[in-house]
Amino acid sequence: MKKMLLGAVAFAFGAGAFGASVLAADTVNLQLKWVTQAQFAGYYVAQDKGFYEDADLDVNIKPGGPDIAPPQVIVGGGADVVVDWMPSALASREKGVPLVNIAQPFKTSGMMLTCLKETGIKSSDDFKGKTLGVWFFGNEYPFLSWMSKLQIPTTGGDDGVSVLKQGFNVDPLLQKQADCVSTMTYNEYWQVIDAGIPESELVIFKYEEQGVATLEDGLYVLEDNLKDPAFVDKMARFVSASMKGWDYARTHPEEAANIVLDNDASGAQTEKHQVRMMNEINKLTAGSDGRLNPEDYERTVNTLLSGGSDPVITKKPEGAWTHVVMDAIK
């Protein structure tokens, strides 16, 4: 009896191992640009709703943070695909990191400069002599291009602007250290509102409306990997399932926000903020099926090239985007 039992266990284990090897899902390591929040809801929703599982994928979503640069993570082998803004990705590509955009879930930019009305700023003509909070680590590029377009130096003085390296918060505005700060429509802007400053006391400048908007939150991989048909197929399944996640988030914003909260290991996010963020994010992904619009790409490149004596990129990139993954979606 004992031998029969051991034999049955061994057979079951062997069959299980064999089955696992046959049915093992393809692993995808996704590096986010920032911490867990509704900005990345489509990926968390796709995971929660089983869209990745249905596509035979095991997706590991890795949150970002202030000390995490997606281009460095992917070139170091820590990710198969990363979420990044195109200015950062193209600058990295020119410096030798061969990033390629394979999909663009975000159609429009959510970046703004938010100013206190009491500073006297009514239009961009009033920036001179003011202190402006700017995010760095690759997020400064659209701002620098904008200032170049306005022909306003960023070296201070009465005829220029003083640039304050802003942390990922709005403290410089609240503490009157800066006249304006960088904000996103879905995040930091609402931190200003929640701090007690009403919209009537603010002046906002949306990068989209200033003609210097650049593409945000695209999906990037390393160029050499696209030579492997198996990798392209895996990415096609990943993008397709991710876009299903984004579609679901648009029609179920509150549920999507709560799925994000369930994945927030820090416990720092609130339901109110995430639901509000989800509704704003949905405005930015609306109209996108994941396929990069070449005209949006060209606008971004032209904006980045217009950096005067210090352009973000020095020449038009080649091979920085492809539709090969989108074309492989079945």
MIMAR-708404 format. One record per residue (C-alpha): x, y, z; residue in one letter. Coordinates in steps of 0.1 Angstrom, whole numbers. Layout:
N
+-------+-------+-------+-----+
!    xx !    yy !    zz ! res !
+-------+-------+-------+-----+
!     X !     Y !     Z !   a !
...
+-------+-------+-------+-----+
***
This chain:
330
+-------+-------+-------+-----+
!    xx !    yy !    zz ! res !
+-------+-------+-------+-----+
!     0 !     0 !     0 !   m !
!    28 !    23 !    10 !   k !
!    46 !    17 !   -24 !   k !
!    14 !    23 !   -43 !   m !
!     8 !    56 !   -24 !   l !
!    44 !    68 !   -31 !   l !
!    40 !    58 !   -67 !   g !
!     8 !    77 !   -71 !   a !
!    23 !   108 !   -55 !   v !
!    54 !   106 !   -78 !   a !
!    31 !   102 !  -108 !   f !
!    10 !   132 !   -98 !   a !
!    40 !   153 !   -91 !   f !
!    55 !   144 !  -125 !   g !
!    23 !   150 !  -143 !   a !
!    19 !   183 !  -125 !   g !
!    55 !   194 !  -134 !   a !
!    50 !   183 !  -170 !   f !
!    17 !   202 !  -172 !   g !
!    33 !   233 !  -157 !   a !
!    61 !   233 !  -182 !   s !
!    36 !   230 !  -211 !   v !
!    12 !   256 !  -197 !   l !
!    37 !   280 !  -183 !   a !
!    27 !   316 !  -192 !   a !
!    52 !   340 !  -207 !   d !
!    67 !   363 !  -181 !   t !
!    67 !   401 !  -187 !   v !
!    84 !   425 !  -164 !   n !
!    69 !   459 !  -167 !   l !
!    86 !   489 !  -151 !   q !
!    64 !   519 !  -144 !   l !
!    75 !   555 !  -145 !   k !
!    62 !   564 !  -111 !   w !
!    46 !   549 !   -80 !   v !
!    14 !   529 !   -80 !   t !
!   -15 !   552 !   -88 !   q !
!   -43 !   556 !  -114 !   a !
!   -18 !   569 !  -139 !   q !
!   -11 !   532 !  -145 !   f !
!   -46 !   518 !  -139 !   a !
!   -48 !   500 !  -173 !   g !
!   -20 !   476 !  -164 !   y !
!   -34 !   468 !  -129 !   y !
!   -69 !   464 !  -143 !   v !
!   -56 !   440 !  -170 !   a !
!   -39 !   420 !  -143 !   q !
!   -69 !   420 !  -119 !   d !
!   -95 !   411 !  -146 !   k !
!   -74 !   383 !  -160 !   g !
!   -67 !   399 !  -193 !   f !
!   -30 !   391 !  -191 !   y !
!   -38 !   355 !  -180 !   e !
!   -61 !   351 !  -209 !   d !
!   -32 !   362 !  -231 !   a !
!   -10 !   335 !  -216 !   d !
!    11 !   361 !  -197 !   l !
!    25 !   364 !  -162 !   d !
!    30 !   401 !  -158 !   v !
!    51 !   415 !  -130 !   n !
!    43 !   452 !  -125 !   i !
!    71 !   471 !  -109 !   k !
!    63 !   505 !   -93 !   p !
!    87 !   534 !  -100 !   g !
!    98 !   562 !   -77 !   g !
!   120 !   593 !   -75 !   p !
!   152 !   572 !   -77 !   d !
!   141 !   549 !  -104 !   i !
!   148 !   557 !  -141 !   a !
!   130 !   533 !  -165 !   p !
!   157 !   536 !  -192 !   p !
!   184 !   525 !  -166 !   q !
!   162 !   497 !  -154 !   v !
!   156 !   482 !  -189 !   i !
!   192 !   485 !  -201 !   v !
!   202 !   468 !  -168 !   g !
!   180 !   438 !  -176 !   g !
!   154 !   446 !  -149 !   g !
!   125 !   450 !  -173 !   a !
!   112 !   438 !  -207 !   d !
!    91 !   469 !  -212 !   v !
!    89 !   503 !  -195 !   v !
!    65 !   532 !  -193 !   v !
!    83 !   564 !  -200 !   d !
!    77 !   599 !  -215 !   w !
!    89 !   603 !  -250 !   m !
!   113 !   632 !  -242 !   p !
!   131 !   610 !  -217 !   s !
!   131 !   581 !  -240 !   a !
!   145 !   600 !  -270 !   l !
!   171 !   617 !  -249 !   a !
!   182 !   583 !  -236 !   s !
!   182 !   569 !  -271 !   r !
!   206 !   597 !  -283 !   e !
!   228 !   589 !  -254 !   k !
!   231 !   552 !  -264 !   g !
!   201 !   534 !  -248 !   v !
!   183 !   520 !  -278 !   p !
!   147 !   525 !  -267 !   l !
!   119 !   520 !  -292 !   v !
!    82 !   530 !  -287 !   n !
!    60 !   501 !  -294 !   i !
!    27 !   515 !  -282 !   a !
!    12 !   548 !  -271 !   q !
!   -18 !   544 !  -247 !   p !
!   -17 !   581 !  -237 !   f !
!   -31 !   603 !  -266 !   k !
!   -27 !   637 !  -250 !   t !
!    -5 !   654 !  -224 !   s !
!   -15 !   661 !  -188 !   g !
!    14 !   684 !  -180 !   m !
!     7 !   720 !  -168 !   m !
!    24 !   749 !  -151 !   l !
!     3 !   761 !  -123 !   t !
!     8 !   797 !  -110 !   c !
!    -6 !   818 !   -82 !   l !
!   -27 !   846 !   -95 !   k !
!   -14 !   869 !   -68 !   e !
!    20 !   869 !   -85 !   t !
!     6 !   889 !  -113 !   g !
!    11 !   862 !  -139 !   i !
!   -17 !   863 !  -165 !   k !
!     1 !   851 !  -196 !   s !
!    35 !   837 !  -205 !   s !
!    46 !   873 !  -211 !   d !
!    47 !   877 !  -173 !   d !
!    71 !   848 !  -167 !   f !
!   102 !   870 !  -168 !   k !
!   118 !   877 !  -134 !   g !
!    97 !   849 !  -118 !   k !
!   107 !   816 !  -102 !   t !
!    93 !   785 !  -118 !   l !
!    93 !   750 !  -102 !   g !
!   104 !   724 !  -127 !   v !
!   107 !   686 !  -124 !   w !
!   140 !   671 !  -136 !   f !
!   151 !   635 !  -142 !   f !
!   139 !   637 !  -178 !   g !
!   107 !   657 !  -171 !   n !
!   124 !   691 !  -177 !   e !
!   126 !   687 !  -214 !   y !
!    92 !   700 !  -225 !   p !
!    97 !   730 !  -202 !   f !
!   131 !   739 !  -216 !   l !
!   117 !   736 !  -251 !   s !
!    88 !   759 !  -241 !   w !
!   111 !   786 !  -227 !   m !
!   133 !   784 !  -258 !   s !
!   102 !   789 !  -280 !   k !
!    94 !   820 !  -258 !   l !
!   130 !   831 !  -260 !   q !
!   132 !   834 !  -222 !   i !
!   165 !   823 !  -207 !   p !
!   164 !   799 !  -178 !   t !
!   194 !   815 !  -160 !   t !
!   175 !   840 !  -139 !   g !
!   176 !   878 !  -140 !   g !
!   149 !   903 !  -149 !   d !
!   147 !   891 !  -185 !   d !
!   148 !   854 !  -176 !   g !
!   133 !   829 !  -152 !   v !
!   148 !   813 !  -122 !   s !
!   144 !   775 !  -123 !   v !
!   137 !   758 !   -90 !   l !
!   144 !   721 !   -91 !   k !
!   110 !   709 !   -78 !   q !
!   104 !   677 !   -59 !   g !
!    74 !   656 !   -68 !   f !
!    51 !   677 !   -47 !   n !
!    37 !   713 !   -48 !   v !
!    54 !   726 !   -16 !   d !
!    73 !   754 !   -34 !   p !
!    40 !   770 !   -44 !   l !
!    23 !   764 !   -10 !   l !
!    54 !   779 !     8 !   q !
!    57 !   808 !   -17 !   k !
!    92 !   797 !   -28 !   q !
!    80 !   796 !   -64 !   a !
!    55 !   816 !   -84 !   d !
!    46 !   786 !  -105 !   c !
!    51 !   748 !  -102 !   v !
!    49 !   719 !  -125 !   s !
!    17 !   699 !  -121 !   t !
!    -2 !   671 !  -139 !   m !
!   -39 !   675 !  -146 !   t !
!   -45 !   643 !  -127 !   y !
!   -23 !   646 !   -97 !   n !
!    -3 !   676 !   -84 !   e !
!   -29 !   702 !   -95 !   y !
!   -54 !   686 !   -71 !   w !
!   -28 !   687 !   -43 !   q !
!   -29 !   724 !   -47 !   v !
!   -67 !   725 !   -45 !   i !
!   -67 !   701 !   -15 !   d !
!   -42 !   724 !     3 !   a !
!   -69 !   751 !     3 !   g !
!   -61 !   772 !   -27 !   i !
!   -92 !   776 !   -48 !   p !
!   -91 !   774 !   -86 !   e !
!  -101 !   811 !   -88 !   s !
!   -67 !   820 !   -73 !   e !
!   -48 !   800 !   -98 !   l !
!   -36 !   805 !  -134 !   v !
!   -28 !   774 !  -154 !   i !
!    -8 !   768 !  -186 !   f !
!   -15 !   735 !  -203 !   k !
!    14 !   723 !  -224 !   y !
!   -11 !   711 !  -250 !   e !
!   -24 !   746 !  -255 !   e !
!    11 !   761 !  -256 !   q !
!    21 !   740 !  -286 !   g !
!    49 !   722 !  -269 !   v !
!    31 !   691 !  -256 !   a !
!    51 !   660 !  -259 !   t !
!    40 !   624 !  -257 !   l !
!    37 !   608 !  -222 !   e !
!    34 !   573 !  -208 !   d !
!    43 !   553 !  -239 !   g !
!    56 !   517 !  -238 !   l !
!    92 !   512 !  -247 !   y !
!   115 !   481 !  -253 !   v !
!   151 !   476 !  -264 !   l !
!   156 !   476 !  -301 !   e !
!   175 !   444 !  -304 !   d !
!   146 !   424 !  -287 !   n !
!   123 !   433 !  -316 !   l !
!   144 !   411 !  -339 !   k !
!   130 !   381 !  -320 !   d !
!    96 !   371 !  -334 !   p !
!    87 !   354 !  -301 !   a !
!    94 !   386 !  -282 !   f !
!    72 !   406 !  -307 !   v !
!    44 !   381 !  -302 !   d !
!    47 !   384 !  -264 !   k !
!    46 !   422 !  -266 !   m !
!    16 !   421 !  -290 !   a !
!    -3 !   400 !  -264 !   r !
!     8 !   423 !  -237 !   f !
!    -2 !   455 !  -254 !   v !
!   -35 !   441 !  -265 !   s !
!   -44 !   430 !  -230 !   a !
!   -32 !   463 !  -215 !   s !
!   -54 !   483 !  -239 !   m !
!   -84 !   461 !  -227 !   k !
!   -74 !   472 !  -192 !   g !
!   -75 !   509 !  -203 !   w !
!  -108 !   504 !  -220 !   d !
!  -123 !   488 !  -189 !   y !
!  -109 !   516 !  -167 !   a !
!  -126 !   542 !  -189 !   r !
!  -160 !   526 !  -184 !   t !
!  -155 !   516 !  -147 !   h !
!  -134 !   544 !  -132 !   p !
!  -144 !   538 !   -96 !   e !
!  -137 !   501 !   -98 !   e !
!  -104 !   508 !  -116 !   a !
!   -94 !   532 !   -89 !   a !
!  -101 !   506 !   -62 !   n !
!   -80 !   480 !   -81 !   i !
!   -51 !   505 !   -80 !   v !
!   -56 !   510 !   -43 !   l !
!   -56 !   472 !   -38 !   d !
!   -21 !   472 !   -53 !   n !
!    -7 !   502 !   -34 !   d !
!    17 !   486 !   -10 !   a !
!    26 !   520 !     5 !   s !
!    -9 !   527 !    17 !   g !
!    -3 !   563 !     9 !   a !
!   -31 !   567 !   -17 !   q !
!   -67 !   576 !    -9 !   t !
!   -99 !   565 !   -27 !   e !
!  -110 !   602 !   -33 !   k !
!   -77 !   611 !   -49 !   h !
!   -75 !   579 !   -70 !   q !
!  -110 !   582 !   -83 !   v !
!  -105 !   618 !   -93 !   r !
!   -71 !   609 !  -109 !   m !
!   -88 !   580 !  -128 !   m !
!  -113 !   603 !  -143 !   n !
!   -86 !   628 !  -154 !   e !
!   -64 !   600 !  -168 !   i !
!   -93 !   586 !  -188 !   n !
!   -93 !   620 !  -207 !   k !
!   -57 !   615 !  -217 !   l !
!   -61 !   579 !  -230 !   t !
!   -94 !   586 !  -248 !   a !
!   -91 !   581 !  -285 !   g !
!   -61 !   558 !  -283 !   s !
!   -61 !   522 !  -294 !   d !
!   -24 !   519 !  -285 !   g !
!   -10 !   527 !  -320 !   r !
!    13 !   557 !  -320 !   l !
!     2 !   585 !  -343 !   n !
!    33 !   595 !  -364 !   p !
!    21 !   631 !  -364 !   e !
!    21 !   632 !  -326 !   d !
!    56 !   618 !  -327 !   y !
!    68 !   644 !  -352 !   e !
!    53 !   672 !  -331 !   r !
!    72 !   658 !  -300 !   t !
!   105 !   656 !  -319 !   v !
!   101 !   691 !  -333 !   n !
!    94 !   704 !  -298 !   t !
!   125 !   687 !  -284 !   l !
!   147 !   700 !  -312 !   l !
!   137 !   736 !  -306 !   s !
!   158 !   738 !  -274 !   g !
!   180 !   767 !  -287 !   g !
!   216 !   763 !  -276 !   s !
!   207 !   734 !  -253 !   d !
!   182 !   712 !  -272 !   p !
!   169 !   680 !  -257 !   v !
!   180 !   661 !  -288 !   i !
!   205 !   673 !  -314 !   t !
!   191 !   655 !  -345 !   k !
!   160 !   637 !  -356 !   k !
!   160 !   601 !  -342 !   p !
!   159 !   571 !  -365 !   e !
!   141 !   539 !  -356 !   g !
!   127 !   554 !  -323 !   a !
!    92 !   539 !  -329 !   w !
!    76 !   510 !  -347 !   t !
!    42 !   496 !  -354 !   h !
!    56 !   460 !  -357 !   v !
!    40 !   451 !  -323 !   v !
!     7 !   467 !  -331 !   m !
!     6 !   450 !  -365 !   d !
!    12 !   416 !  -347 !   a !
!   -19 !   419 !  -326 !   i !
!   -44 !   393 !  -336 !   k !
+-------+-------+-------+-----+
***
